[in-house]
Amino acid sequence: MLNSGLSAATALVFNLLIGCAPVQPQLANPPIILISLDTFRADRLGVLGNPDGLTPNLDAFAAESTLFEHAYSQACNTKLSHGSMFTSRYPSEQSNREGINSFGAENPLYPKILNTYGYQTGAFVGGAELAPEYGLSVAFETYQSPKLFGSLYHTVPLALQWLDSRDKTRPYFAFIHGYDTHSNYLRPQPYGFSRMLPAVGTVGHDALVNDSNRIVDGRYLSLFPNWLQAYAAVVRPRSATGKAEVQALLGEPAGVDITDADIAYVRSAYDGAVTYGDTMFGLLMAALAQRGVLDEAMIVLMSDHGEELGEHGIFWHDFGLEDEESRVPLMIRMPGGKNGGRRVSEVVQLVDVMPTILEVAGTVPPVGMQGMSLMPAVRGEAFAGHPAAFTESSPLSRMFSARGASGRLTFSGLHGTMAYTTDVLEAARIDGPAFTATEGLGAAEREVLRSQMQAWLASLRPVARQQAQEIPEALRQSMKERGYFDAGQP
């Protein structure tokens, strides 16, 4: 899969780190590895049309996989997106969307089901919203989170150590995650500036080094500590009223003007992070190849969400539901690369990941999954996909959307869980302020997507809301330094 020079180099690196285990005989139930590249935009993949050569290892992996060209996340933040993926339920169906997730009996975490079928389960994650305190750790026998906002550089060696020391008589499920493309995008040299030269002294450089997520509607809010409130004002809606609200919060002047050159500079840093993430992924694949894992394991590669890079006024995620934030890479590689090279154009969702894995593991699918198995598409059978993919914002932004084959319709102002949301959704003018749509999406197509939204809302299963647990102060302070918490956010 990898070119021979890179494969030899990466193999040497990981052999020096932890050694190489002998190839093991194939088991009746295939091993399964799920890899999550946090904050990775689908449109950065060469195999999906990016011309800049950012992802040679991921593109090579795609050639041996089934590539889902139109895959969408159910939330544009790490916690809710992974929660939906591991429960095959939408964010509104999670027991606690605010603060720390607690998963009740009505929200089974499917790695636990794999464990009941004899699978060993291990997770190796980059912390932050996947830190053990957030609740996902209860689903795994082994759960290691070595560093806040850790890279695959930090999590892959732990995963390989676990693979080498596991019980060789049992199949396994490994979840490997890294924040390689998360802000502030500057990764170890040379990757941090691999797509640009450092422009020290510019507004763009200041924004990049400090917090590019403080860029809002052409202004860099350099002195504003509570940027989440500014985002809420701007995106709900992004209007003159919202901007006046930001102005009132900030006073005069409201930040510093940022130029097109500054925006291009920050985007280049993101592309450097993409190349860094692709390299770390290549290192992992080389190490798995040496262990014979590529011949025996099913590997699922995905991202939990993308990243807006100024296309709609902000540099961040979770404050919009456009394709930049919600369209994600999704590939499934079967053992030995069997049936690789397939491309699937139908709409799919991250809630489909666990039903797919459970089918391959030979389990009986539990009742209540919102997703579907993608294995028919992998096998080359007839596959219809979803009529639309549904994505929800965090509670702060109050939005949800339906993304069909021809475009997206977004409804703003209410949560999907509010008692009167269905009534407002049905009665609101399709050309009114509550709705925004992809440019060129016709009135008839909008009505179809509104109807699909109504059916989706009706499908949501009510869950008992659980009191949010307190986030440990040390974790809160560490994440606050990255802009995650303010006085108004749990």
N, C-alpha and C positions, 0 to 999 in steps of 0.2 A: 504494500500500500504506500509506504513512504519511499522516497528515493534512497538509494543505497548509502550515500554519504551521510545523510541525516540519521538514518536508521542505525548505522554503526556508532555514530557519536552519541545519540541518545541512549543506546543500549549500554555504552560504557559508563555514562553518567549514572544511570540507575543501578548498574551492577556495583559501582563503587559505593553507592549509598546503602544498598540493602542486599546485594547479592541476587542470584537468580535461582528460582526453584525449578526442579525437574518437571517435565511435562507429565500430567496425570492422565489416567484413562478417562474416557468420556463417560459421564453418568447418564442415567435414564432421563432425568429431568435436566434440561440444559441450565448451566449457570447464566445469570442475567446481571448485566452491569448497566446502570443508569447514570449518565453524565449530564450535569447541569452547568452550563456556561452562563453565569448570571449577567443580566443586562446586555445581552448580545443581540444586535439587530440582524434580522434575516437578510436585509439588503446589502450587508457587507460581505456575504458569501460570493465568491467567484462563480460558483455553480448556479447561483440565482441571478447572475448578470452583472455583478460588480466587476469593473474592468481594471481595478488597481492592484490585483495580485496580492491581496491581504491574507488569503486563507488557503495556501497550498495543501496543508495537511487535512483540513476539513473537506476541501474539494476532492481530495483523493479518497477520503472516507466515504463521501457521497457516491463515488463511482462504484463502491462495493455495497451500497445500501439502497433501501427504498427512501427516496427523498419526497417529503410532503411539502409541496411548494406554497401551500396556503394554510399554514398552521397558526392558530391564534391562542394566546393565553387568556385565562379567565379573570385575571387581575394584573395590574401593572406594578405590583410591588412584590418583594421576595416572599414575605410571610404568607399573604393570601394566595398567591399563585401556586406556591408549593403545597399549601394546604389543600387547594382544590385538586391539584394533581394527585396527591396521595390519598384523597378520599373519593375522588371522582364525583365531587359535588361542587356547586358554585359557591362563591364567597358568601352570599346571603344565607346559605345553608350551613355555614360553619358556626359552631356554638358561640364563639366569641370573636368578633372581627376586630375589636379594639384591644390594645395592650397585648398581653400574652395570650396566645391561643390555648384553649383547653378543649380537648376533643372528647365529647361524651360518647355514650353507647350508640347514639344515633349517627355518629360520624366515625365509622371504623376506619382505622389507618391500615391500608392494605398490606404493607410489609409484615404486619402481625399475622395476617392470613397466610402469607407465604411461609412464615415460621411454623404455623400449625401443620403445613404440608411437608415439613422436614427441611426447609431452607434455612441455612445460616444467613443472618442479616447483619450488615455492617454499613454505617454511614460515616462519611469523612467530609466535613463541611467547613465553609469559611466563616462561620460564626455570624455575628450581627443578628439579623432577623431569623437566622437558623441556629442561633445559640441554643443549647439544651433547655434553657429557661423558657423558650417559646413553645415548647410542648411536643415537637416532632420526635424528640429523642425517645419517647416511650414506645415508639413503633419498632425500634431496632434493638437487637441484642448488644451490639457494639455501636457507640456513637461518640465520635471524636471531633472536636472543634478546636483546632490548635491556635487560631489567631483571629482577632477581629478583622473582618473584611479580608480574610486570607485568600490567597491565590491557589490554583492547582499546584503551584510550586510547594505550598505548605501541606496540601491535603493528599496529593498523589503518593508521596513516600509512605504515609501512614496506611493508605489503602493497599499498597503493594506488600507492606509488612504483614498486614492482616491476611491477604491472599496467600502468602507464603506459609503462614503458620496455622491456617484454618484446618478443620477436620476434613481430610481428603475423601472421606466416604460419603459426604453429604453435598448436595447442590448448594449454591449460594446466590444471594442477591446483594450486590454492592451498589451503594449510592455515593457518587463522587461529585463534589461541587466546588466551584471557585468563583471569586469576584474579580476575575481578571480584567473585565471590561467595565467595571464600575467606576464612578467618578472617585478621584479627580483625574483619572485616565493616565497619569504619569506613572509609568512602571519602571523597573530597574533599567539603567542604561544598557544598551543604546535604545531600547524600545520606547522610553518616554518621549524621545524626540526623533524617532526613526522616520517620521513622515514630515518633519519640519525642522527648521533651525530655531533655537531658543530666541524669542523676541523679548528679551528682558526690558522692562520699563514701559511696555505697552499695557493698555487696559486688558487686552486679551490674556496676556501672560499673568497679570495680577489675578484675573478671574479664574484662570486655570489652576494656579498654585493654591489659591485660597478656597474658592467655591464657585465653580462655573454654574451651579444650580441657583446662584443669585442673579443670573441674567434673566430678566423678565421684560418682554416687549421692548427690546432694544436698549434697555438700561441695565447697567451693572450696579446692583444694590450693595455697594461695597461696605457701607457702614451700618447696614440694617441687620440686626442679629436674629430677628424673628421672621425669617423669610417664608416660613410656611403660611403665615397669615397673609403675606403679600400674594403668594400663589393662589390661595383660596379666593382672594378678592379679584384677581385677574381672570381666573378660569371659570368663575361662577357668576356671570359669564365674563368673557374677555370683551368688555364693553367700556364705554365712557364712564358709566357708573362704577364699574370695577376699578378702573384706573384712578378715579377720584378717591375711591376708598383707600387704595395704595398711597396716594398722595397724602391723605389725611394721616395715615399711619407713619409715613416717613417724614413729613414736613418738607420744606424746601431746602436744597434741591432734591428731587427724587432720584438719587443715584447719579451715575455717570454714563454719558452716551457711549455705546459700543458700536464699532464700525463693522462693515462687511469683512474687512481683513481680520479683525479680531475674532469674528464668528468662524471664519475659515480656519484660523489658527487653533481654536478649541476643537473643532471637528477633526483636524489633523491629529491632535493628541488622542482622540477617541480611536481613530484608525490605527495609530501606533499600538494602543491597548489591544485592539482586535488582533494585530499581528502577534503580539506577545501571547495572547490567549491561544491562538492557533499553534504557536510553538510549544506551549505547555501541553496542549492536547497531543501534538506529535510525539512529545516525550512519553506521554502515557501510552500511546498506541505502540511505540517501539518496545516499551517494557512489557506490555501484555503479549506482544508477538513473541518475545523471547521465552515467555512462560507457556506458550502454546495456547493461551487463552483465546486468541482470535479464531482458532480452529474449533473451539468448543462452546463459546459463549455467544449469547444474543446481546448486542450492545445497542442501547437507545441513547441518542444524543439529542439534547434539547436546550432551550433557554427558557427562563421563567417569564421574561419580558424583554422589551427592547429599551430604547432611549431616545427621547426627543432631543434633537440637536439644533434647536432654534427654528425649525420649520413652522411652528405655530406659536412662537413667542417665548418659549422656555427651553432650558437645558436641564432635563431631569426626566423622571417617569412618575406615574401615578397621579398626575394632574391633567391627564388627557387620555383618550382611548383610541387615538389614531393609529394607523398601521405602523408608524415609526416606533410606537411603544408596545403595541399588542401583537404584531406579526413576529413570529419566532422561528428559528431553525428547528426542524424536527426530522431526524433520520433514524431508521432502524436497520441495523446490520445483522443478518443472521449468521450462524457459525460458518466460518470459512468464506464469508462473503457470498453465500448462495443466493441466487436470483438478484444480485446487485445491479445497480444501474437503473432501476425503475424510478419513474417520476410520477407523482400522483397530483393532479390538479384540483381535486375536490377539496372543499372546506373541511378541515378537521380542527380539533381542540386539544388542549392539554389534559382535559378530563378523560380523554381517550387512552392516555398512556397506561394507567393501571389496569383497565380491562384487557388491554393487549398483553401486558406482562402476565396477568393471571391466566389468560388462555394458554400462553406458551408454557407456563408452569404446571398446567394440568389441573388447576383448581376448579371448583364449582363456583361460578360467578355469584357473589352475594346480591341480594335484592337491594335496590336503591341507587345503583350507579347511574349517573347522568351521561356517562360516556359510552362509547362503543369500541369494540375491538377493531384494530386496524389490520389485523392479520389477513383478512381477505385481500386487501390491497397489496400487502407484502407478497402474498402467494400469486398475485396476478389475476384474481377472480373479480367478478363484478362488484363494484363498490360505489355507493352513492354519496358517501360523506354526509355532512350535515347541511340542511337548507340554509343555516346561518350559524355563526359562532357568536357567543355572548360573553362580553367582558364587562366587569364592574370596576368602579373606582373605589378608593378607600372611603370611609365614612366622611372624611373632610370635604371631598369634592362633590359627592352626590350625583353621580352619573352612571348610566349603563348604556350599552350599545349592542346592536345586531349587525354583524358583518357578513353579508352574502357574497355571492360570486361577483356581483357587479358593483358593489360599493357598501358603504356603512351609513347607518342611521343611529344617531346618538340622542338620548333623552336626558335632559339636565334638570336638576332642582330637587329631586326626590330619590330616596333609596328604594331599591326593589322590595324591601321588607316593610315599607310603610303601608298602613291599612288601606289608604285611598290612592295609592300609586296606580293601580290598575284602572280606576275610574278616570283619573286625570289623563293617563296615557291614551285612553280610548276617546276622550272628549277633546283633547287639545288639538288646535289647528296644526296640520302637518307642515304648514309654512310659517308657523308661529315661533315665538322665542324659545320654547321648550325643546325644539328639535334643531339639530344641525345634521347635514348630510354631505356625503362625498360630492364634490363638484361634478355636475352632469348627471346625477342620479335623478331620474324622472319621477313625477308625482305618483305614477302607478307603482313603480319599484319601491318608493318610500312607503306606500300603503301596505305593500306586501311585507316589508320589514317590520312595520308597526304591528301587523297581525302576528308575525312570528315572535315579536317581543311579548305580546299578550299571551300567546301560548306558552312561552318560556316562563313568564311570571306564574302562570297557573301550575307549571310543573314543579316549582320550588317547594321543597318539603319543609314545613315549619320545624324549628328546633328550639329546644329550651335554652334560653340565653343564660349564660353562666357569668358570674361576677369575675371581672378581670383581676388576675393576680398582680401584685405589685412587681414591677421590674426591679431586680436588684440594683442598688444604687451605683455600684461599680460599673455594671453594664450600661445603665442609663447615662452616666457621665461620659463613658467612652464613646457611645453613639452620639451623644449631644455634641461632642467635638466635631462630628461629621454632619451636623445640621439636622439630626433626626427628631429631636424633642424640643418643645417649647412649653410655655405655661398652659397652652390650650390643647395639647395633645397628650393622650395617655401614654 
